[in-house]
Structures are given as C-alpha cells and as structure tokens.
C-alpha cells in the first residue's frame, strides 16, 4: 500500500496544478464539452458561463461564514485543550495517522467545517510533538475524514431532501432523514469507511524513514495570547471589550432563539448550523476581543474558497443552462436498472462533483433528473438520494477545492497530499458502490 501511495504522490507532485488553475482547466473542459454535447453554441455557452459567475454569492457567503465561525469555535480554549490532550496521548507516527483520520471523520460526521479545522490543528500539534512523522501524510489523513461528511448531520443532500418546500418535493415528497442519514446501511457505510478502512489505510501508507518529510517548526508563528488586563482603572469601553457578560448576553440570547426555532419545527440548515457555531464560539470564548481575533484568524483561511467560487459558479451555469449536466446524468440513466440505478447515480455524481464541488448546488442541478428517473424506474428513492451524496463526497478526495481551508491552516499545498487520497478514492469507491447495490432492501 505504501508503494502504491508513493506512485500516486509522485504523479500528483508532477502533474496536479494549483487549485485555482485546476478550476480554470475545468472551466475550459466544461466549455468544450458543452459545445460537443449540447446545442448551445459558442455564444450560448459563453452567456451561460458569464451569467453563472455570480449565481452562488449567497452560498459563497454561507460557506465562508461557516468556515470562519467553525475556526473561532475550534480556537476556543476548551476545544484546543481537548484536542491537545488527545494529541499528547499519541506516541508513534502510525498511531498519529490512524487517530487523526478517525477523529477527523467523527467530527466531520457531526459537522464538516469543524472536521477540517480541527483536523488541521491536530496535524500541526502531532507533527510538533512526534519525531519521524511524515507531515504530508498526516495532513492527508486529516482531510480524509471529510470523505463521510455527507453521510452525517450536516450532509446537505439529505437535509435538503427532508426540508419542506425543497425543489424535489413535487417529485418524491419529503424524504425524512430517518430513511437517509440515519438509515442502517448509511450508518454502516460511515462507520466502515470513516472509522475503520480509511484510518487503517493511512497507517499503512507510511513512507520509509528515509522518505519522511517532517514539519518545519520554524515556519510556525504561534498567535500570542492576549495579556490579562487588570480591570482596575479600565475605561468603560475596555470593560465591555473584556467582559464575558457581553458574550453571555449575545450567545445566550441567540441560543434561546435557536431552541425556540427547533421547538417550532425548524430544521437543521446551513444557516442554523452557522448560528450554532456562532453561539458556541461566543459562549466558550472569555471576552468579545478574543472572539473577534479568532474570527479574524479564521477569515485568513477562506481566501481560496472565495476566490474560486465564481469560477465554479460559472461552470455550474454552463452545465445547467446548456443542459450538459442533464446529458451526463442521462448517459447513466440510459444504462440503469432499478437495482443498478443507485450505483450509476453515485458514479455520475462523482463525475459531476469534479465540476460542481458544492453538494447543495450539485443536488439542485442533478437531483431532479435522478429522482424523476428513479420514480420511472421504480428504484429506491432514499438510496438514490444518498448515492448522489456519496458521489459528492467521493471525488472530493481528488477535487482540491474543499481542502483549501485545511491546507491554509496546515501550511501545505494540494499536490503534497492528493497522492495519498487517490488510493482512498479507489478503495472507498468500491465500498460505496457495494453498499448501494448489495445491501438488502
């Protein structure tokens, strides 16, 4: 396994471009495919691209916000102490690769932004403490937990399918999370891949001691803690800036609102997830000044995402407006049977995810096509929904877009870690596909 991983690492180091250039290449490929497989023409495809550039501004803001607020939550003292305590128990590189992948998977299942940020934090902590640890593999292990986020509590596809008024309600009705997110076969897949197979793979991909690349600790700049200020003699504004009471009022008030929101039948959405991180971050931070500083640090990790989202929005515009997404999905529908349709939905979703790496946006494009076909074929609806979610998760292992926040915190480049994740992609693909086809109905 180590030899195979080494091969993919060398290939990625040589040929994988910077994520921004990767998005440019995908833009060109999408443009060409639209010309070949649709009747939009050059001007029609160009208009679809330009009109789509700013179509995801609201979603971009949501994603940037959730990364900033998740970072501020992860930087609270209680969370950092907990992660450091776990890191301190790890003594060998093999243990580190397994534990960080396992932990990142658990946190990603609970909430994917926290999985990315906490994974990056743990990677740096372990790399500073353990001798002979291969830092690129450690960071890859931290990102590998992201592989099961769509199977968990913040999985956008299953949450959207369970939300009243969603675009697919007219096709299949409301599909509760008990049939998707909490279905036994979905939980089994999450445990098998996220907690057993992938952590074990990470441990077995460790390179020879002579090939280890350790973290250069001289490049780490620790953020100094804010000095304790004596309240005696403080100005009124300084008292407010350093008072937990202000955090308690805002965090407590928002917490009460959120409780009432869920009691009243409100669902877990991107916005409510964002609010949960705001509440926890504020309540677990001792002063408003410290919370502001944590958010400022978090903002430094989202530049790559904000910069690339317009390109992917343009790609989405081309795929949706020209009908290219429908054409690609139609290829797989045409060769499907009721039993194999979830498998082909998974594979087609993995392909489309390379061009539209946002799960919610991809579901909006691909979901209606796959669900209508599922109804006509008589395929299992919840399984088809999760198949698209699996595909979105699956190719994230070689689509560097969502690795950007983690890479920014860890101080690595996409080409440094993607080689290890190719092998994860291959093995997990077999498991995803096997469960979708062979798990008893």
Backbone torsions as a table, in degrees:
resi	resn	phi	psi	omega
1	UNK	NA	-38.5	177.2
2	UNK	-63.4	-38.5	179.3
3	UNK	-66.7	-41.5	178.4
4	UNK	-64.1	-43.9	178.9
5	UNK	-61.0	-40.0	179.7
6	UNK	-60.8	-39.8	178.3
7	UNK	-61.3	-48.4	-178.8
8	UNK	-66.4	-34.3	177.3
9	UNK	-61.8	-45.3	-180.0
10	UNK	-63.7	-40.9	178.8
11	UNK	-62.6	-45.5	-179.0
12	UNK	-67.3	-39.5	178.3
13	UNK	-62.2	-30.9	-176.7
14	UNK	-86.9	-36.1	-168.9
15	UNK	-117.1	-20.9	-176.7
16	UNK	-73.8	121.1	-180.0
17	UNK	-79.3	171.8	172.9
18	UNK	-57.0	144.4	-177.7
19	UNK	-52.4	-34.1	178.1
20	UNK	-67.4	-42.5	176.6
21	UNK	-67.1	-33.8	175.6
22	UNK	-58.3	-43.0	178.7
23	UNK	-65.9	-36.9	177.7
24	UNK	-64.6	-44.2	178.7
25	UNK	-60.4	-44.3	179.1
26	UNK	-63.3	-34.9	177.2
27	UNK	-61.6	-46.1	-179.9
28	UNK	-64.7	-43.5	179.9
29	UNK	-62.1	-43.5	179.1
30	UNK	-62.1	-41.4	179.1
31	UNK	-60.1	-45.6	-178.8
32	UNK	-66.3	-44.3	179.4
33	UNK	-62.2	-36.7	177.9
34	UNK	-63.7	-38.0	178.7
35	UNK	-68.3	-35.8	-176.1
36	UNK	-77.4	-44.6	-168.2
37	UNK	-105.5	-2.4	176.6
38	UNK	-128.8	172.0	-179.3
39	UNK	-101.6	18.1	-175.5
40	UNK	-67.4	-31.5	-178.0
41	UNK	77.0	174.4	-176.5
42	UNK	-63.8	-50.1	-177.2
43	UNK	-67.6	-39.8	179.0
44	UNK	-63.8	-42.3	178.8
45	UNK	-67.7	-39.3	178.9
46	UNK	-63.4	-42.4	177.5
47	UNK	-64.8	-41.2	178.6
48	UNK	-61.2	-39.8	178.7
49	UNK	-65.3	-51.7	-177.6
50	UNK	-64.2	-40.5	179.4
51	UNK	-68.3	-24.3	-178.2
52	UNK	-87.4	-13.9	-173.4
53	UNK	-52.4	-43.5	-176.2
54	UNK	-105.5	19.6	-176.7
55	UNK	-73.6	-17.7	-175.6
56	UNK	-112.2	26.4	-177.7
57	UNK	-61.1	-45.0	-179.9
58	UNK	-62.8	-43.3	179.8
59	UNK	-67.3	-36.4	176.1
60	UNK	-59.1	-45.4	178.9
61	UNK	-62.6	-39.7	178.5
62	UNK	-63.4	-44.1	-178.7
63	UNK	-68.5	-41.6	178.2
64	UNK	-64.0	-40.6	-179.2
65	UNK	-64.4	-43.9	-176.2
66	UNK	-66.7	-31.6	177.3
67	UNK	-70.3	-42.0	179.6
68	UNK	-65.1	-47.3	-176.9
69	UNK	-70.5	-33.8	176.2
70	UNK	-67.1	-38.1	177.7
71	UNK	-63.4	-45.6	-179.9
72	UNK	-62.0	-36.1	176.4
73	UNK	-66.0	-45.5	-178.4
74	UNK	-66.1	-23.9	-178.5
75	UNK	-87.0	-1.9	177.2
76	UNK	-67.4	153.2	-171.9
77	UNK	-61.3	-41.3	-176.7
78	UNK	-66.4	-37.7	179.1
79	UNK	-71.6	-44.8	179.5
80	UNK	-62.4	-40.7	178.7
81	UNK	-63.2	-41.7	179.0
82	UNK	-63.0	-44.0	179.4
83	UNK	-67.6	-39.7	177.8
84	UNK	-64.9	-40.0	179.0
85	UNK	-61.6	-39.8	177.2
86	UNK	-66.4	-44.4	-179.9
87	UNK	-62.3	-35.5	-178.5
88	UNK	-67.4	-21.0	179.6
89	UNK	-81.6	-12.8	-177.8
90	UNK	-88.7	129.6	-173.0
91	UNK	-114.3	-24.3	-175.1
92	UNK	-125.0	157.4	177.4
93	UNK	-57.1	-42.8	-178.9
94	UNK	-59.9	-43.5	176.8
95	UNK	-61.1	-40.0	-177.5
96	UNK	-63.1	-45.8	-178.8
97	UNK	-61.4	-42.2	-178.2
98	UNK	-68.7	-49.3	-172.9
99	UNK	-67.1	-39.9	-177.3
100	UNK	-69.2	-37.0	176.4
101	UNK	-66.3	-45.0	178.7
102	UNK	-59.5	-49.7	-176.8
103	UNK	-66.3	-42.8	179.0
104	UNK	-62.4	-35.3	178.2
105	UNK	-66.4	-44.6	179.6
106	UNK	-61.1	-47.5	-178.3
107	UNK	-67.6	-39.3	178.8
108	UNK	-64.2	-36.5	177.1
109	UNK	-62.6	-38.0	178.5
110	UNK	-73.9	-43.7	179.6
111	UNK	-166.0	114.2	-169.1
112	UNK	-61.9	-38.7	-179.6
113	UNK	-63.4	-38.7	178.8
114	UNK	-64.3	-34.6	177.8
115	UNK	-61.9	-42.9	179.8
116	UNK	-65.5	-48.9	-175.1
117	UNK	-69.7	-46.2	180.0
118	UNK	-65.3	-36.5	176.9
119	UNK	-61.3	-44.3	178.7
120	UNK	-64.5	-41.2	178.9
121	UNK	-62.1	-45.0	-179.9
122	UNK	-65.0	-36.8	179.5
123	UNK	-60.9	-44.3	179.5
124	UNK	-67.1	-40.2	-179.5
125	UNK	-64.7	-44.9	179.8
126	UNK	-66.4	-41.1	-178.2
127	UNK	-64.7	-30.0	178.9
128	UNK	-75.4	-26.2	-171.8
129	UNK	-101.9	-25.1	-171.9
130	UNK	-108.9	125.0	179.0
131	UNK	-78.4	145.2	175.2
132	UNK	77.7	19.7	-179.0
133	UNK	-93.8	136.6	-178.3
134	UNK	-87.0	104.4	-171.4
135	UNK	-62.3	-42.1	177.9
136	UNK	-58.2	-40.9	178.8
137	UNK	-68.1	-36.2	179.1
138	UNK	-63.3	-43.1	178.7
139	UNK	-68.3	-38.2	175.9
140	UNK	-61.2	-40.3	177.9
141	UNK	-63.7	-37.9	178.1
142	UNK	-63.8	-38.2	-179.9
143	UNK	-76.4	-26.2	-176.0
144	UNK	-61.6	-26.0	177.6
145	UNK	-61.5	-24.5	179.6
146	UNK	-63.7	-15.9	-176.4
147	UNK	-61.6	-22.4	-176.1
148	UNK	-116.6	15.6	-175.9
149	UNK	-65.5	-35.0	-179.7
150	UNK	-68.7	-13.7	178.0
151	UNK	-87.2	-5.3	-171.1
152	UNK	-111.2	-158.5	-169.7
153	UNK	-68.7	-24.0	178.6
154	UNK	-109.9	23.7	176.3
155	UNK	-67.8	114.7	-172.1
156	UNK	-65.4	-35.7	-176.0
157	UNK	-67.3	-49.0	-179.8
158	UNK	-68.0	-36.4	178.3
159	UNK	-65.9	-43.4	179.2
160	UNK	-64.2	-39.2	-179.1
161	UNK	-66.3	-24.6	-179.2
162	UNK	-95.1	-1.1	-176.9
163	UNK	-90.6	122.4	177.7
164	UNK	-57.6	139.4	179.8
165	UNK	86.6	3.0	179.7
166	UNK	-69.4	159.8	-171.2
167	UNK	-62.5	-24.1	-176.9
168	UNK	-92.4	-0.4	-176.8
169	UNK	-61.6	-35.3	-179.1
170	UNK	-69.3	-17.4	-178.5
171	UNK	-93.8	-48.6	-174.4
172	UNK	-126.8	0.6	-177.1
173	UNK	78.4	-168.5	177.0
174	UNK	-81.7	128.3	178.7
175	UNK	-109.9	105.4	-175.5
176	UNK	-66.0	154.9	-178.0
177	UNK	-66.7	-17.3	176.5
178	UNK	-63.8	-23.2	179.9
179	UNK	-96.1	-11.3	-178.3
180	UNK	-120.3	-78.9	-176.0
181	UNK	-57.7	-42.1	-175.3
182	UNK	-104.9	14.4	174.7
183	UNK	-66.5	142.6	-178.0
184	UNK	-54.7	-40.8	-178.5
185	UNK	-68.4	-30.5	177.5
186	UNK	-73.4	-42.2	177.5
187	UNK	-64.2	-39.8	177.6
188	UNK	-60.4	-43.9	-179.6
189	UNK	-63.5	-42.9	-179.8
190	UNK	-62.1	-44.1	-179.4
191	UNK	-67.2	-46.8	-176.7
192	UNK	-62.2	-48.6	-176.7
193	UNK	-76.5	-53.1	-171.1
194	UNK	-74.9	-32.7	-172.6
195	UNK	-107.9	-11.5	-177.5
196	UNK	-124.1	-65.3	-170.2
197	UNK	-66.2	-54.3	-175.3
198	UNK	-66.3	-45.8	175.2
199	UNK	-56.9	-40.2	177.9
200	UNK	-64.3	-40.7	178.0
201	UNK	-61.3	-43.7	-179.0
202	UNK	-60.7	-39.5	179.1
203	UNK	-65.0	-37.6	-176.6
204	UNK	-82.3	-11.0	179.6
205	UNK	-90.3	6.3	-178.8
206	UNK	-58.5	133.5	180.0
207	UNK	-78.2	172.2	175.3
208	UNK	-65.1	153.6	-179.7
209	UNK	-54.2	-34.3	-179.2
210	UNK	-71.3	-14.4	-177.8
211	UNK	-105.1	3.1	-176.7
212	UNK	-70.3	134.3	174.0
213	UNK	-113.5	106.8	-177.7
214	UNK	-84.5	161.1	176.7
215	UNK	-68.1	131.6	175.6
216	UNK	-82.2	97.8	-174.2
217	UNK	-65.9	-17.3	179.5
218	UNK	-69.5	-17.0	-179.8
219	UNK	-87.9	-6.2	-177.8
220	UNK	-86.9	126.5	175.9
221	UNK	-113.8	105.2	-179.2
222	UNK	-72.7	135.7	176.9
223	UNK	-75.2	121.0	-178.5
224	UNK	-66.4	145.2	177.8
225	UNK	-71.4	148.5	177.4
226	UNK	-67.1	134.1	-179.9
227	UNK	-67.5	146.4	176.0
228	UNK	-71.0	131.4	-177.2
229	UNK	-108.7	129.5	177.1
230	UNK	-69.2	126.8	-177.1
231	UNK	-68.6	-22.3	178.7
232	UNK	-67.0	126.2	179.1
233	UNK	85.7	4.0	178.2
234	UNK	-68.7	148.7	171.4
235	UNK	-77.2	158.4	-179.6
236	UNK	-54.8	-40.2	-179.5
237	UNK	-68.4	-34.0	178.5
238	UNK	-70.0	-33.7	177.2
239	UNK	-63.0	-43.8	179.0
240	UNK	-66.2	-41.6	-178.0
241	UNK	-64.6	-26.4	-175.8
242	UNK	-115.4	26.5	-178.4
243	UNK	-109.7	125.9	176.2
244	UNK	-68.8	-22.4	-178.9
245	UNK	-57.7	-37.3	178.4
246	UNK	-64.1	-43.6	177.3
247	UNK	-62.2	-39.9	-178.6
248	UNK	-64.4	-40.2	179.9
249	UNK	-64.0	-50.2	-176.9
250	UNK	-69.4	-50.5	-178.1
251	UNK	-64.1	-42.4	179.7
252	UNK	-66.2	-42.2	179.1
253	UNK	-62.4	-44.2	178.2
254	UNK	-66.9	-34.7	178.5
255	UNK	-63.9	-42.4	177.7
256	UNK	-62.2	-43.7	177.8
257	UNK	-58.4	-44.3	-176.4
258	UNK	-66.1	-38.7	177.1
259	UNK	-61.0	-45.1	178.3
260	UNK	-63.8	-35.2	178.4
261	UNK	-60.8	-46.2	-179.3
262	UNK	-73.8	-36.1	177.3
263	UNK	-62.6	-36.2	-179.8
264	UNK	-78.6	6.3	177.3
265	UNK	98.7	6.1	178.6
266	UNK	-66.2	149.3	-176.5
267	UNK	-104.1	166.9	176.4
268	UNK	-81.7	110.1	-178.4
269	UNK	-121.4	-180.0	176.5
270	UNK	-60.2	-42.3	-178.5
271	UNK	-66.6	-42.7	179.2
272	UNK	-69.2	-33.2	175.0
273	UNK	-64.9	-42.6	175.1
274	UNK	-56.2	-45.5	-177.3
275	UNK	-65.0	-36.2	177.1
276	UNK	-59.4	-43.8	179.3
277	UNK	-67.3	-37.2	176.9
278	UNK	-61.2	-47.7	-177.9
279	UNK	-62.2	-49.8	-178.8
280	UNK	-64.1	-42.8	-179.7
281	UNK	-61.1	-43.8	-179.0
282	UNK	-68.6	-45.3	-176.6
283	UNK	-68.9	-28.2	-178.8
284	UNK	-92.8	0.2	179.0
285	UNK	-104.5	134.4	-171.4
286	UNK	-70.1	-29.1	-176.7
287	UNK	-141.4	155.9	175.1
288	UNK	-59.2	-37.4	-179.1
289	UNK	-61.6	-43.2	-179.9
290	UNK	-65.7	-39.4	179.9
291	UNK	-65.2	-41.3	178.0
292	UNK	-60.9	-42.7	-179.0
293	UNK	-66.1	-39.5	177.4
294	UNK	-61.9	-39.8	179.1
295	UNK	-67.2	-37.4	177.9
296	UNK	-63.2	-41.3	176.7
297	UNK	-63.0	-42.5	179.5
298	UNK	-62.3	-34.8	-179.1
299	UNK	-63.4	-25.2	-179.5
300	UNK	-71.8	-12.2	-177.8
301	UNK	-93.6	-7.4	-171.4
302	UNK	-107.1	3.0	-177.8
303	UNK	-57.7	-43.6	-178.8
304	UNK	-64.2	-37.1	179.4
305	UNK	-67.0	-47.3	-179.6
306	UNK	-62.4	-39.7	-178.7
307	UNK	-66.4	-35.5	-174.1
308	UNK	-91.7	-20.0	-176.7
309	UNK	-57.8	-41.1	177.5
310	UNK	-58.7	-37.0	178.3
311	UNK	-64.8	-44.2	179.5
312	UNK	-70.6	-30.1	174.5
313	UNK	-65.5	-38.5	176.5
314	UNK	-65.2	-40.7	176.1
315	UNK	-61.6	-44.5	177.8
316	UNK	-60.4	-41.1	178.7
317	UNK	-59.1	-43.2	178.3
318	UNK	-65.0	-44.6	-176.2
319	UNK	-66.6	-35.4	-177.2
320	UNK	-82.1	-49.7	-173.7
321	UNK	-70.0	-40.8	-180.0
322	UNK	-78.4	-15.1	-178.2
323	UNK	87.9	9.2	-177.8
324	UNK	-62.6	-39.9	178.9
325	UNK	-61.3	-39.8	178.5
326	UNK	-65.4	-38.1	179.4
327	UNK	-63.3	-47.2	-178.8
328	UNK	-63.7	-45.8	178.9
329	UNK	-63.2	-37.2	-179.9
330	UNK	-63.1	-32.8	176.9
331	UNK	-56.9	-44.3	-176.3
332	UNK	-76.6	-34.2	177.1
333	UNK	-62.2	-38.3	-174.5
334	UNK	-64.9	-25.0	-176.4
335	UNK	-106.8	13.8	-172.4
336	UNK	-99.1	154.6	167.6
337	UNK	-119.7	168.4	177.9
338	UNK	-53.0	-35.4	-178.1
339	UNK	-77.4	-39.3	-175.3
340	UNK	-90.1	-10.1	-175.3
341	UNK	-59.4	-42.2	176.3
342	UNK	-58.6	-37.5	178.8
343	UNK	-63.8	-47.3	-179.6
344	UNK	-69.4	-29.4	173.8
345	UNK	-63.4	-41.6	177.8
346	UNK	-61.8	-49.1	-177.7
347	UNK	-66.0	-42.8	179.3
348	UNK	-64.9	-37.1	177.9
349	UNK	-65.4	-38.4	176.3
350	UNK	-61.9	-39.4	178.1
351	UNK	-67.9	-47.9	-178.4
352	UNK	-66.2	-31.4	178.6
353	UNK	-60.5	-27.6	177.2
354	UNK	-62.5	-27.6	-178.6
355	UNK	-99.9	-27.6	179.4
356	UNK	-129.8	83.9	-172.4
357	UNK	-76.6	3.8	174.9
358	UNK	-91.7	120.0	-176.9
359	UNK	-59.6	-44.1	-180.0
360	UNK	-64.3	-43.5	179.5
361	UNK	-67.1	-40.2	178.6
362	UNK	-63.2	-40.7	179.7
363	UNK	-64.0	-37.4	178.1
364	UNK	-64.0	-33.4	-179.7
365	UNK	-81.6	-48.4	-171.0
366	UNK	-92.1	-29.3	-173.8
367	UNK	-53.9	-53.6	-178.2
368	UNK	-58.0	-36.9	-179.4
369	UNK	-65.7	-48.5	-175.6
370	UNK	-70.2	-38.0	-178.2
371	UNK	-70.7	-40.0	177.1
372	UNK	-62.6	-41.2	177.7
373	UNK	-65.8	-38.0	179.5
374	UNK	-62.9	-40.6	178.0
375	UNK	-63.1	-44.8	-178.1
376	UNK	-67.5	-35.1	-179.9
377	UNK	-82.4	-19.9	-174.4
378	UNK	80.1	27.4	179.3
379	UNK	-79.5	163.2	-178.8
380	UNK	-73.2	115.8	-173.3
381	UNK	-63.6	-52.8	179.7
382	UNK	-57.3	-36.7	-179.5
383	UNK	-68.3	-36.1	177.6
384	UNK	-67.8	-40.3	177.9
385	UNK	-59.2	-49.3	-179.7
386	UNK	-70.9	-27.1	177.1
387	UNK	-61.6	-42.4	177.1
388	UNK	-65.6	-39.9	177.2
389	UNK	-63.1	-41.7	177.8
390	UNK	-60.4	-44.3	-179.3
391	UNK	-62.1	-39.2	177.8
392	UNK	-62.4	-44.3	176.6
393	UNK	-63.2	-44.4	-168.9
394	UNK	-56.5	-57.3	-174.9
395	UNK	-81.7	0.4	169.3
396	UNK	-62.3	-19.8	179.5
397	UNK	-68.4	-22.3	177.1
398	UNK	-121.9	3.6	174.2
399	UNK	-103.0	106.8	-167.5
400	UNK	-75.3	1.3	-171.9
401	UNK	-57.5	-52.5	-174.7
402	UNK	-78.2	-7.8	175.7
403	UNK	-79.6	-11.3	-173.1
404	UNK	-59.0	-46.4	178.8
405	UNK	-60.9	-43.1	178.8
406	UNK	-63.5	-43.5	179.9
407	UNK	-64.2	-36.3	179.4
408	UNK	-64.3	-41.7	179.4
409	UNK	-71.1	-40.4	-175.9
410	UNK	-79.9	-18.3	-179.1
411	UNK	74.8	37.0	-179.4
412	UNK	-122.2	170.0	175.2
413	UNK	-109.6	157.2	-176.8
414	UNK	-58.7	-41.0	-176.5
415	UNK	-65.6	-18.4	-179.9
416	UNK	-73.3	-26.1	-173.0
417	UNK	-116.1	-20.6	-170.8
418	UNK	-66.3	-26.2	179.7
419	UNK	-60.7	-40.9	178.7
420	UNK	-67.9	-31.9	-175.4
421	UNK	-79.1	-17.6	174.2
422	UNK	-61.9	-43.2	179.1
423	UNK	-65.4	-37.6	175.4
424	UNK	-61.9	-41.6	178.2
425	UNK	-57.8	-46.6	-175.7
426	UNK	-64.9	-46.8	-177.1
427	UNK	-70.3	-44.8	-178.9
428	UNK	-65.8	-31.6	178.2
429	UNK	-61.1	-38.7	177.8
430	UNK	-64.5	-41.1	-178.5
431	UNK	-69.8	-47.4	178.0
432	UNK	-54.8	-51.9	-177.9
433	UNK	-62.8	-40.0	-179.1
434	UNK	-63.6	-42.4	179.1
435	UNK	-64.7	-43.9	-177.5
436	UNK	-62.3	-34.0	-176.2
437	UNK	-90.0	-43.4	-166.3
438	UNK	-102.9	-12.6	178.0
439	UNK	-65.3	129.7	-175.4
440	UNK	-59.4	141.2	177.6
441	UNK	-76.4	NA	NA
